[in-house]
Amino acid sequence: MMPRILTIAVIAAGLSPTEGFTLNSQIHSPRLHDSSLQAIGALAKKAKEATLRQYIADGIDKDVMEKYDTIKEAFEKEDEADDTKMGPLQERLTKRKGTVTVIAEYKRKLADSGYINDVFEPAIMSGEFREFGASGIAVMADERMGGCTYDDLGIFVEDQRRSRNSVPGPVTIINSDLIIDELQIAQSASCGVGAVVLILGIIGTEDTAKLLKAAKSVGLEVIVAVNTHEEAQKAVNIGAKMISVVNVEGVDEKQRVIENLCVPEGRTVTTIANILHRGNKGLEEVEEAWACRDKGFNCVWVSDALYKAGNSAVEHPGALIKSMTSKSSLRWASPMARSGRGEGAREYLGDILM
């Protein structure tokens, strides 16, 4: 079991406007299903707590404090009835049956490749993700895990804002930082993102529910990350409208996490499959995206796999996104096929750019 982490009380003495500010994260020791994931989660959480303490000590921006005050006011009000209306991101991720959308995640560094920002600058990738059909753009705003900061979130938000009168139009930016406290929700809202990710297995059901309410109070949508059917049902029970299946290998195993969920009448729950990166040079990730589509997932989340081929003319991140959202069939086509019969057989990566 993950050790219980007590509430952190931080007083930034002599600093304005943070005097008397308290960091309110309290983790309730959720059960993780793998000892290595448990250890990683605990270490990542402690590192994030240290980062937040330093942020408070340095002084919190006025706009962030205003968002934080809005969140605190929301906590004093009674919970509203279950809101069944879909937000802009959820609507964009949830298309008709037989199609799949893509959330493309940006990082400045990858676990096995180090820093990649010399090849993939944020301002460039923001436009490429949009132009090649990503329905959402996530930014791993954690310097330790993804090499990005909240400043990078701002770059993506501003680039998408400038595309309002363009075709295709702006894409919602998602903060995929490890969020453990309402202060990070306030930071996210201040940056202008449209959604955040909450990892139920790390922060627990009670705190996930609290942060769901915090996000709603400042106009943010939430994707709840889960890796078991039990967690998925808990997420639905506390009001989640978008669920991402993470750290689960195999399409059938992913499907079992989301199948037979008990969803309140009138609410749509959008399901997202996290496509894990393969170390080889093949494109199994594209085929997995098609398979997840065929199993009923609404969306796939793609991260490190986008960058495995570098800036190759036919396998760059935009081409991979385009291929994943194509009409190709696992029966009749391969992502690398140059000939074949049936729907989608010609939609291999070399042709997709034509």
C-alpha atoms as a printed R data frame, in Angstrom:
    type eleno elety resid chain resno       x      y       z
1   ATOM     1    CA   MET     A     1   0.000  0.000   0.000
2   ATOM     2    CA   MET     A     2   1.118  3.549  -0.718
3   ATOM     3    CA   PRO     A     3   1.996  5.370   2.548
4   ATOM     4    CA   ARG     A     4  -0.516  7.949   3.688
5   ATOM     5    CA   ILE     A     5   0.603 11.488   2.943
6   ATOM     6    CA   LEU     A     6  -0.682 14.074   5.347
7   ATOM     7    CA   THR     A     7  -2.001 17.494   4.437
8   ATOM     8    CA   ILE     A     8   0.774 19.959   3.734
9   ATOM     9    CA   ALA     A     9   0.490 23.337   5.431
10  ATOM    10    CA   VAL     A    10   2.763 25.921   3.866
11  ATOM    11    CA   ILE     A    11   2.924 29.493   5.128
12  ATOM    12    CA   ALA     A    12   4.728 31.835   2.753
13  ATOM    13    CA   ALA     A    13   5.539 34.411   5.437
14  ATOM    14    CA   GLY     A    14   6.058 37.951   4.292
15  ATOM    15    CA   LEU     A    15   5.039 37.252   0.703
16  ATOM    16    CA   SER     A    16   2.104 38.935  -0.981
17  ATOM    17    CA   PRO     A    17  -0.471 37.885  -2.112
18  ATOM    18    CA   THR     A    18   0.397 34.445  -0.688
19  ATOM    19    CA   GLU     A    19   0.598 35.215   3.009
20  ATOM    20    CA   GLY     A    20  -1.090 32.452   4.948
21  ATOM    21    CA   PHE     A    21  -1.616 30.375   1.811
22  ATOM    22    CA   THR     A    22  -2.156 26.673   2.480
23  ATOM    23    CA   LEU     A    23  -1.481 23.827   0.072
24  ATOM    24    CA   ASN     A    24  -4.465 21.527   0.441
25  ATOM    25    CA   SER     A    25  -3.471 18.291  -1.264
26  ATOM    26    CA   GLN     A    26  -4.220 15.209   0.816
27  ATOM    27    CA   ILE     A    27  -3.669 11.810  -0.705
28  ATOM    28    CA   HIS     A    28  -5.820  8.967   0.560
29  ATOM    29    CA   SER     A    29  -3.621  5.955  -0.194
30  ATOM    30    CA   PRO     A    30  -5.451  4.430  -3.178
31  ATOM    31    CA   ARG     A    31  -4.641  0.832  -3.995
32  ATOM    32    CA   LEU     A    32  -2.267  0.549  -6.950
33  ATOM    33    CA   HIS     A    33  -2.031 -2.725  -8.806
34  ATOM    34    CA   ASP     A    34   1.672 -2.896  -9.514
35  ATOM    35    CA   SER     A    35   4.467 -2.252  -7.034
36  ATOM    36    CA   SER     A    36   6.582 -0.356  -9.561
37  ATOM    37    CA   LEU     A    37   3.688  1.933 -10.476
38  ATOM    38    CA   GLN     A    38   3.037  2.450  -6.775
39  ATOM    39    CA   ALA     A    39   6.623  3.519  -6.174
40  ATOM    40    CA   ILE     A    40   6.700  5.785  -9.223
41  ATOM    41    CA   GLY     A    41   3.400  7.384  -8.237
42  ATOM    42    CA   ALA     A    42   4.563  8.065  -4.688
43  ATOM    43    CA   LEU     A    43   7.859  9.581  -5.831
44  ATOM    44    CA   ALA     A    44   6.221 11.698  -8.527
45  ATOM    45    CA   LYS     A    45   3.668 12.974  -6.035
46  ATOM    46    CA   LYS     A    46   6.304 13.946  -3.489
47  ATOM    47    CA   ALA     A    47   8.279 15.740  -6.190
48  ATOM    48    CA   LYS     A    48   5.146 17.618  -7.246
49  ATOM    49    CA   GLU     A    49   4.464 18.657  -3.646
50  ATOM    50    CA   ALA     A    50   7.980 20.109  -3.442
51  ATOM    51    CA   THR     A    51   7.428 22.004  -6.695
52  ATOM    52    CA   LEU     A    52   4.190 23.473  -5.364
53  ATOM    53    CA   ARG     A    53   5.834 24.541  -2.106
54  ATOM    54    CA   GLN     A    54   8.486 26.392  -4.102
55  ATOM    55    CA   TYR     A    55   5.848 27.987  -6.335
56  ATOM    56    CA   ILE     A    56   4.005 29.283  -3.270
57  ATOM    57    CA   ALA     A    57   7.215 30.592  -1.705
58  ATOM    58    CA   ASP     A    58   8.091 32.472  -4.896
59  ATOM    59    CA   GLY     A    59   4.733 34.255  -4.861
60  ATOM    60    CA   ILE     A    60   1.525 33.339  -6.657
61  ATOM    61    CA   ASP     A    61   0.379 35.445  -9.606
62  ATOM    62    CA   LYS     A    62  -2.683 37.602  -9.036
63  ATOM    63    CA   ASP     A    63  -4.694 35.914 -11.788
64  ATOM    64    CA   VAL     A    64  -3.962 32.482 -10.335
65  ATOM    65    CA   MET     A    65  -5.086 33.652  -6.887
66  ATOM    66    CA   GLU     A    66  -8.327 34.963  -8.363
67  ATOM    67    CA   LYS     A    67  -9.004 31.557  -9.923
68  ATOM    68    CA   TYR     A    68  -8.100 29.894  -6.636
69  ATOM    69    CA   ASP     A    69 -10.568 32.098  -4.751
70  ATOM    70    CA   THR     A    70 -13.273 31.117  -7.243
71  ATOM    71    CA   ILE     A    71 -12.546 27.460  -6.505
72  ATOM    72    CA   LYS     A    72 -12.762 28.015  -2.756
73  ATOM    73    CA   GLU     A    73 -16.110 29.757  -3.161
74  ATOM    74    CA   ALA     A    74 -17.395 26.785  -5.158
75  ATOM    75    CA   PHE     A    75 -16.421 24.418  -2.346
76  ATOM    76    CA   GLU     A    76 -18.678 26.353   0.022
77  ATOM    77    CA   LYS     A    77 -21.719 25.723  -2.176
78  ATOM    78    CA   GLU     A    78 -23.779 22.565  -2.339
79  ATOM    79    CA   ASP     A    79 -23.069 20.136  -5.147
80  ATOM    80    CA   GLU     A    80 -25.241 20.664  -8.204
81  ATOM    81    CA   ALA     A    81 -27.281 17.953  -9.879
82  ATOM    82    CA   ASP     A    82 -25.456 15.704 -12.343
83  ATOM    83    CA   ASP     A    83 -24.571 17.823 -15.366
84  ATOM    84    CA   THR     A    84 -25.168 15.813 -18.538
85  ATOM    85    CA   LYS     A    85 -24.143 18.490 -21.034
86  ATOM    86    CA   MET     A    86 -20.938 17.783 -22.940
87  ATOM    87    CA   GLY     A    87 -18.212 20.411 -23.030
88  ATOM    88    CA   PRO     A    88 -16.404 21.534 -26.212
89  ATOM    89    CA   LEU     A    89 -13.549 19.035 -25.844
90  ATOM    90    CA   GLN     A    90 -15.815 16.088 -25.125
91  ATOM    91    CA   GLU     A    91 -18.000 16.946 -28.104
92  ATOM    92    CA   ARG     A    92 -14.955 17.064 -30.343
93  ATOM    93    CA   LEU     A    93 -13.611 13.746 -29.057
94  ATOM    94    CA   THR     A    94 -16.934 11.925 -29.380
95  ATOM    95    CA   LYS     A    95 -17.765 11.221 -33.010
96  ATOM    96    CA   ARG     A    96 -20.066  8.696 -34.643
97  ATOM    97    CA   LYS     A    97 -19.551  4.979 -34.134
98  ATOM    98    CA   GLY     A    98 -16.804  3.527 -36.308
99  ATOM    99    CA   THR     A    99 -14.551  6.568 -36.075
100 ATOM   100    CA   VAL     A   100 -11.813  7.502 -33.651
101 ATOM   101    CA   THR     A   101 -10.328 10.845 -32.658
102 ATOM   102    CA   VAL     A   102  -6.794 11.573 -31.443
103 ATOM   103    CA   ILE     A   103  -5.334 13.462 -28.509
104 ATOM   104    CA   ALA     A   104  -1.700 14.253 -29.321
105 ATOM   105    CA   GLU     A   105   0.560 14.805 -26.326
106 ATOM   106    CA   TYR     A   106   3.575 17.098 -26.515
107 ATOM   107    CA   LYS     A   107   6.718 16.605 -24.463
108 ATOM   108    CA   ARG     A   108  10.114 18.250 -24.684
109 ATOM   109    CA   LYS     A   109  11.785 15.013 -23.639
110 ATOM   110    CA   LEU     A   110  10.982 11.321 -23.923
111 ATOM   111    CA   ALA     A   111  11.782  8.568 -21.457
112 ATOM   112    CA   ASP     A   112  14.077  6.694 -23.860
113 ATOM   113    CA   SER     A   113  15.331  9.506 -26.102
114 ATOM   114    CA   GLY     A   114  16.064 12.478 -23.884
115 ATOM   115    CA   TYR     A   115  15.247 15.997 -25.031
116 ATOM   116    CA   ILE     A   116  13.642 16.352 -28.458
117 ATOM   117    CA   ASN     A   117  12.733 20.047 -28.481
118 ATOM   118    CA   ASP     A   118  15.546 20.808 -30.953
119 ATOM   119    CA   VAL     A   119  13.510 18.893 -33.542
120 ATOM   120    CA   PHE     A   120   9.980 19.529 -32.308
121 ATOM   121    CA   GLU     A   121   9.471 23.111 -31.122
122 ATOM   122    CA   PRO     A   122   6.151 23.820 -29.347
123 ATOM   123    CA   ALA     A   123   5.116 26.607 -31.720
124 ATOM   124    CA   ILE     A   124   5.678 24.309 -34.708
125 ATOM   125    CA   MET     A   125   4.047 21.223 -33.228
126 ATOM   126    CA   SER     A   126   0.949 23.135 -32.133
127 ATOM   127    CA   GLY     A   127   0.169 23.993 -35.746
128 ATOM   128    CA   GLU     A   128   1.077 20.540 -37.051
129 ATOM   129    CA   PHE     A   129  -1.166 18.766 -34.553
130 ATOM   130    CA   ARG     A   130  -4.055 21.039 -35.544
131 ATOM   131    CA   GLU     A   131  -3.521 20.803 -39.303
132 ATOM   132    CA   PHE     A   132  -3.267 17.011 -39.328
133 ATOM   133    CA   GLY     A   133  -6.439 16.406 -37.377
134 ATOM   134    CA   ALA     A   134  -5.755 16.127 -33.645
135 ATOM   135    CA   SER     A   135  -8.974 16.715 -31.704
136 ATOM   136    CA   GLY     A   136  -7.122 17.621 -28.526
137 ATOM   137    CA   ILE     A   137  -3.550 18.610 -27.667
138 ATOM   138    CA   ALA     A   138  -2.076 17.612 -24.314
139 ATOM   139    CA   VAL     A   139   1.055 19.191 -22.866
140 ATOM   140    CA   MET     A   140   2.993 17.325 -20.172
141 ATOM   141    CA   ALA     A   141   3.644 20.431 -18.060
142 ATOM   142    CA   ASP     A   142   6.033 18.716 -15.670
143 ATOM   143    CA   GLU     A   143   9.745 19.391 -16.109
144 ATOM   144    CA   ARG     A   144  10.803 16.077 -14.572
145 ATOM   145    CA   MET     A   145   8.468 13.868 -16.576
146 ATOM   146    CA   GLY     A   146   8.031 15.715 -19.848
147 ATOM   147    CA   GLY     A   147  10.486 18.588 -19.861
148 ATOM   148    CA   CYS     A   148   7.679 21.157 -20.208
149 ATOM   149    CA   THR     A   149   6.436 23.968 -17.984
150 ATOM   150    CA   TYR     A   150   3.278 26.029 -17.717
151 ATOM   151    CA   ASP     A   151   4.985 28.508 -20.053
152 ATOM   152    CA   ASP     A   152   4.784 25.830 -22.755
153 ATOM   153    CA   LEU     A   153   1.072 25.512 -22.071
154 ATOM   154    CA   GLY     A   154   0.851 29.234 -22.771
155 ATOM   155    CA   ILE     A   155   2.648 28.837 -26.113
156 ATOM   156    CA   PHE     A   156   0.178 26.195 -27.267
157 ATOM   157    CA   VAL     A   157  -2.825 28.163 -26.005
158 ATOM   158    CA   GLU     A   158  -1.696 31.320 -27.801
159 ATOM   159    CA   ASP     A   159  -1.002 29.499 -31.077
160 ATOM   160    CA   GLN     A   160  -4.455 27.916 -31.031
161 ATOM   161    CA   ARG     A   161  -6.036 31.265 -30.176
162 ATOM   162    CA   ARG     A   162  -4.492 32.793 -33.298
163 ATOM   163    CA   SER     A   163  -6.143 30.094 -35.437
164 ATOM   164    CA   ARG     A   164  -9.717 31.073 -34.527
165 ATOM   165    CA   ASN     A   165 -10.429 32.403 -38.000
166 ATOM   166    CA   SER     A   166  -8.530 29.640 -39.783
167 ATOM   167    CA   VAL     A   167  -9.436 26.217 -41.138
168 ATOM   168    CA   PRO     A   168  -9.023 23.981 -39.250
169 ATOM   169    CA   GLY     A   169  -9.895 26.035 -36.204
170 ATOM   170    CA   PRO     A   170  -8.368 25.968 -32.721
171 ATOM   171    CA   VAL     A   171  -7.894 22.766 -30.753
172 ATOM   172    CA   THR     A   172  -8.453 22.495 -26.997
173 ATOM   173    CA   ILE     A   173  -5.251 22.387 -24.946
174 ATOM   174    CA   ILE     A   174  -5.111 19.840 -22.117
175 ATOM   175    CA   ASN     A   175  -2.779 20.105 -19.126
176 ATOM   176    CA   SER     A   176  -1.454 16.588 -18.469
177 ATOM   177    CA   ASP     A   177   0.661 17.607 -15.484
178 ATOM   178    CA   LEU     A   178   0.388 15.410 -12.385
179 ATOM   179    CA   ILE     A   179  -2.316 17.406 -10.610
180 ATOM   180    CA   ILE     A   180  -2.708 16.889  -6.859
181 ATOM   181    CA   ASP     A   181  -4.042 20.230  -5.619
182 ATOM   182    CA   GLU     A   182  -6.582 22.949  -6.441
183 ATOM   183    CA   LEU     A   183  -3.731 25.418  -6.932
184 ATOM   184    CA   GLN     A   184  -2.717 23.567 -10.093
185 ATOM   185    CA   ILE     A   185  -6.308 23.769 -11.312
186 ATOM   186    CA   ALA     A   186  -6.128 27.539 -10.787
187 ATOM   187    CA   GLN     A   187  -2.796 27.683 -12.644
188 ATOM   188    CA   SER     A   188  -4.258 25.713 -15.541
189 ATOM   189    CA   ALA     A   189  -7.275 27.993 -15.830
190 ATOM   190    CA   SER     A   190  -5.024 31.040 -15.693
191 ATOM   191    CA   CYS     A   191  -2.960 29.662 -18.604
192 ATOM   192    CA   GLY     A   192  -6.081 29.364 -20.748
193 ATOM   193    CA   VAL     A   193  -6.215 25.594 -21.197
194 ATOM   194    CA   GLY     A   194  -9.573 23.921 -21.674
195 ATOM   195    CA   ALA     A   195  -9.052 20.687 -19.751
196 ATOM   196    CA   VAL     A   196  -6.893 18.864 -17.206
197 ATOM   197    CA   VAL     A   197  -6.072 15.238 -16.427
198 ATOM   198    CA   LEU     A   198  -6.625 13.655 -13.003
199 ATOM   199    CA   ILE     A   199  -5.043 10.271 -12.235
200 ATOM   200    CA   LEU     A   200  -7.469  8.466  -9.949
201 ATOM   201    CA   GLY     A   201  -4.993  5.727  -9.023
202 ATOM   202    CA   ILE     A   202  -2.566  8.275  -7.567
203 ATOM   203    CA   ILE     A   203  -4.771 10.894  -5.936
204 ATOM   204    CA   GLY     A   204  -7.664  8.651  -4.874
205 ATOM   205    CA   THR     A   205 -11.413  8.808  -5.403
206 ATOM   206    CA   GLU     A   206 -12.176 11.467  -2.777
207 ATOM   207    CA   ASP     A   207  -9.570 13.939  -4.015
208 ATOM   208    CA   THR     A   208 -10.448 13.250  -7.640
209 ATOM   209    CA   ALA     A   209 -14.047 14.208  -6.847
210 ATOM   210    CA   LYS     A   210 -12.852 17.376  -5.127
211 ATOM   211    CA   LEU     A   211 -10.648 18.369  -8.050
212 ATOM   212    CA   LEU     A   212 -13.446 17.593 -10.519
213 ATOM   213    CA   LYS     A   213 -15.552 20.182  -8.704
214 ATOM   214    CA   ALA     A   214 -12.632 22.625  -8.636
215 ATOM   215    CA   ALA     A   215 -12.105 22.289 -12.382
216 ATOM   216    CA   LYS     A   216 -15.781 22.772 -13.148
217 ATOM   217    CA   SER     A   217 -15.883 25.961 -11.069
218 ATOM   218    CA   VAL     A   218 -13.300 27.609 -13.345
219 ATOM   219    CA   GLY     A   219 -14.679 26.245 -16.611
220 ATOM   220    CA   LEU     A   220 -12.280 23.344 -17.198
221 ATOM   221    CA   GLU     A   221 -13.193 19.904 -18.506
222 ATOM   222    CA   VAL     A   222 -11.597 16.850 -16.915
223 ATOM   223    CA   ILE     A   223 -10.211 13.573 -18.215
224 ATOM   224    CA   VAL     A   224  -9.930 10.989 -15.432
225 ATOM   225    CA   ALA     A   225  -7.141  8.453 -15.992
226 ATOM   226    CA   VAL     A   226  -7.799  4.896 -14.774
227 ATOM   227    CA   ASN     A   227  -6.260  1.464 -15.235
228 ATOM   228    CA   THR     A   228  -8.881 -0.946 -13.869
229 ATOM   229    CA   HIS     A   229 -12.604 -1.464 -14.329
230 ATOM   230    CA   GLU     A   230 -13.088 -0.704 -10.636
231 ATOM   231    CA   GLU     A   231 -11.385  2.670 -11.032
232 ATOM   232    CA   ALA     A   232 -13.390  3.399 -14.174
233 ATOM   233    CA   GLN     A   233 -16.674  2.794 -12.347
234 ATOM   234    CA   LYS     A   234 -15.532  4.954  -9.426
235 ATOM   235    CA   ALA     A   235 -14.725  7.729 -11.896
236 ATOM   236    CA   VAL     A   236 -18.216  7.508 -13.386
237 ATOM   237    CA   ASN     A   237 -19.774  7.482  -9.920
238 ATOM   238    CA   ILE     A   238 -18.126 10.792  -8.985
239 ATOM   239    CA   GLY     A   239 -19.207 12.473 -12.209
240 ATOM   240    CA   ALA     A   240 -16.458 11.851 -14.768
241 ATOM   241    CA   LYS     A   241 -17.517 12.386 -18.384
242 ATOM   242    CA   MET     A   242 -14.214 11.425 -20.011
243 ATOM   243    CA   ILE     A   243 -12.182  8.373 -18.988
244 ATOM   244    CA   SER     A   244  -8.701  7.521 -20.241
245 ATOM   245    CA   VAL     A   245  -7.365  3.982 -19.866
246 ATOM   246    CA   VAL     A   246  -3.653  4.216 -19.028
247 ATOM   247    CA   ASN     A   247  -0.818  1.764 -18.339
248 ATOM   248    CA   VAL     A   248  -2.791 -1.150 -19.784
249 ATOM   249    CA   GLU     A   249  -1.277 -3.241 -22.570
250 ATOM   250    CA   GLY     A   250  -3.409 -4.957 -25.182
251 ATOM   251    CA   VAL     A   251  -6.615 -3.827 -26.838
252 ATOM   252    CA   ASP     A   252  -8.789 -6.495 -25.207
253 ATOM   253    CA   GLU     A   253  -7.406 -5.616 -21.783
254 ATOM   254    CA   LYS     A   254  -8.170 -1.942 -22.411
255 ATOM   255    CA   GLN     A   255 -11.710 -2.797 -23.472
256 ATOM   256    CA   ARG     A   256 -12.321 -4.762 -20.269
257 ATOM   257    CA   VAL     A   257 -11.589 -1.629 -18.240
258 ATOM   258    CA   ILE     A   258 -14.517  0.255 -19.789
259 ATOM   259    CA   GLU     A   259 -17.035 -2.455 -20.651
260 ATOM   260    CA   ASN     A   260 -20.358 -2.706 -18.808
261 ATOM   261    CA   LEU     A   261 -19.945  0.546 -16.904
262 ATOM   262    CA   CYS     A   262 -23.056  1.708 -15.070
263 ATOM   263    CA   VAL     A   263 -23.576  5.242 -16.428
264 ATOM   264    CA   PRO     A   264 -26.362  7.548 -15.157
265 ATOM   265    CA   GLU     A   265 -29.178  8.100 -17.617
266 ATOM   266    CA   GLY     A   266 -28.573 11.021 -19.936
267 ATOM   267    CA   ARG     A   267 -24.816 11.236 -19.387
268 ATOM   268    CA   THR     A   268 -22.331 10.398 -22.137
269 ATOM   269    CA   VAL     A   269 -18.999  8.971 -21.012
270 ATOM   270    CA   THR     A   270 -16.276  9.381 -23.620
271 ATOM   271    CA   THR     A   271 -13.659  6.611 -23.568
272 ATOM   272    CA   ILE     A   272 -10.012  7.201 -24.432
273 ATOM   273    CA   ALA     A   273  -7.357  4.517 -24.971
274 ATOM   274    CA   ASN     A   274  -3.765  5.430 -24.191
275 ATOM   275    CA   ILE     A   275  -1.558  3.951 -26.926
276 ATOM   276    CA   LEU     A   276   1.713  2.780 -25.406
277 ATOM   277    CA   HIS     A   277   4.955  3.398 -27.281
278 ATOM   278    CA   ARG     A   278   6.756  0.427 -28.834
279 ATOM   279    CA   GLY     A   279  10.517  0.522 -28.985
280 ATOM   280    CA   ASN     A   280  10.751 -0.904 -32.508
281 ATOM   281    CA   LYS     A   281  10.549  0.984 -35.803
282 ATOM   282    CA   GLY     A   282   7.231 -0.519 -36.858
283 ATOM   283    CA   LEU     A   283   3.860  1.180 -36.704
284 ATOM   284    CA   GLU     A   284   1.937 -1.180 -34.446
285 ATOM   285    CA   GLU     A   285   0.622  1.903 -32.631
286 ATOM   286    CA   VAL     A   286  -1.400  2.857 -35.709
287 ATOM   287    CA   GLU     A   287  -2.941 -0.604 -35.938
288 ATOM   288    CA   GLU     A   288  -3.711 -0.486 -32.213
289 ATOM   289    CA   ALA     A   289  -5.543  2.808 -32.724
290 ATOM   290    CA   TRP     A   290  -7.697  1.157 -35.409
291 ATOM   291    CA   ALA     A   291  -8.313 -1.848 -33.136
292 ATOM   292    CA   CYS     A   292  -9.347  0.406 -30.245
293 ATOM   293    CA   ARG     A   293 -11.744  2.164 -32.613
294 ATOM   294    CA   ASP     A   294 -13.249 -1.177 -33.609
295 ATOM   295    CA   LYS     A   295 -13.634 -2.105 -29.917
296 ATOM   296    CA   GLY     A   296 -15.716  0.996 -29.277
297 ATOM   297    CA   PHE     A   297 -13.247  3.552 -27.943
298 ATOM   298    CA   ASN     A   298 -14.082  7.115 -28.928
299 ATOM   299    CA   CYS     A   299 -10.525  8.429 -28.865
300 ATOM   300    CA   VAL     A   300  -6.876  7.421 -28.585
301 ATOM   301    CA   TRP     A   301  -4.210  9.284 -26.633
302 ATOM   302    CA   VAL     A   302  -0.808  9.202 -28.337
303 ATOM   303    CA   SER     A   303   2.396 10.491 -26.808
304 ATOM   304    CA   ASP     A   304   5.924  9.102 -27.251
305 ATOM   305    CA   ALA     A   305   4.906  7.054 -30.304
306 ATOM   306    CA   LEU     A   306   4.415 10.278 -32.268
307 ATOM   307    CA   TYR     A   307   8.139 10.992 -32.217
308 ATOM   308    CA   LYS     A   308   9.649  7.544 -32.809
309 ATOM   309    CA   ALA     A   309  10.482  8.248 -36.475
310 ATOM   310    CA   GLY     A   310  11.842 11.757 -35.913
311 ATOM   311    CA   ASN     A   311  10.855 14.234 -38.599
312 ATOM   312    CA   SER     A   312  10.690 11.654 -41.396
313 ATOM   313    CA   ALA     A   313   8.745 12.970 -44.394
314 ATOM   314    CA   VAL     A   314   6.197 10.146 -44.247
315 ATOM   315    CA   GLU     A   315   6.211  9.165 -40.568
316 ATOM   316    CA   HIS     A   316   6.342 12.520 -38.794
317 ATOM   317    CA   PRO     A   317   3.840 13.163 -35.956
318 ATOM   318    CA   GLY     A   318   1.222 14.727 -38.214
319 ATOM   319    CA   ALA     A   319   1.255 11.772 -40.607
320 ATOM   320    CA   LEU     A   320   0.792  9.338 -37.735
321 ATOM   321    CA   ILE     A   321  -2.218 11.289 -36.459
322 ATOM   322    CA   LYS     A   322  -3.723 11.351 -39.943
323 ATOM   323    CA   SER     A   323  -3.207  7.631 -40.363
324 ATOM   324    CA   MET     A   324  -4.803  6.796 -37.003
325 ATOM   325    CA   THR     A   325  -7.953  8.718 -37.893
326 ATOM   326    CA   SER     A   326  -8.185  7.246 -41.398
327 ATOM   327    CA   LYS     A   327 -10.845  4.725 -42.438
328 ATOM   328    CA   SER     A   328  -8.340  1.920 -42.745
329 ATOM   329    CA   SER     A   329  -9.366 -1.598 -41.809
330 ATOM   330    CA   LEU     A   330  -7.251 -4.074 -39.883
331 ATOM   331    CA   ARG     A   331  -8.605 -6.774 -42.154
332 ATOM   332    CA   TRP     A   332  -7.793 -5.135 -45.472
333 ATOM   333    CA   ALA     A   333  -4.935 -2.743 -44.814
334 ATOM   334    CA   SER     A   334  -1.691 -2.208 -42.970
335 ATOM   335    CA   PRO     A   335  -0.349  1.205 -41.987
336 ATOM   336    CA   MET     A   336   2.688  0.457 -44.152
337 ATOM   337    CA   ALA     A   337   0.882 -1.284 -47.041
338 ATOM   338    CA   ARG     A   338   1.325  0.065 -50.567
339 ATOM   339    CA   SER     A   339  -1.313 -2.102 -52.217
340 ATOM   340    CA   GLY     A   340  -4.322 -4.157 -51.232
341 ATOM   341    CA   ARG     A   341  -8.071 -4.636 -51.496
342 ATOM   342    CA   GLY     A   342 -10.931 -3.131 -49.590
343 ATOM   343    CA   GLU     A   343 -11.685  0.018 -47.672
344 ATOM   344    CA   GLY     A   344  -8.669  1.949 -46.535
345 ATOM   345    CA   ALA     A   345  -6.058 -0.205 -48.246
346 ATOM   346    CA   ARG     A   346  -4.471  2.825 -49.900
347 ATOM   347    CA   GLU     A   347  -4.438  4.984 -46.809
348 ATOM   348    CA   TYR     A   348  -0.909  4.084 -45.794
349 ATOM   349    CA   LEU     A   349   1.389  6.763 -44.479
350 ATOM   350    CA   GLY     A   350   3.144  7.506 -47.760
351 ATOM   351    CA   ASP     A   351  -0.136  8.338 -49.506
352 ATOM   352    CA   ILE     A   352  -1.750 10.113 -46.599
353 ATOM   353    CA   LEU     A   353   0.291 13.257 -47.273
354 ATOM   354    CA   MET     A   354  -0.812 13.561 -50.919
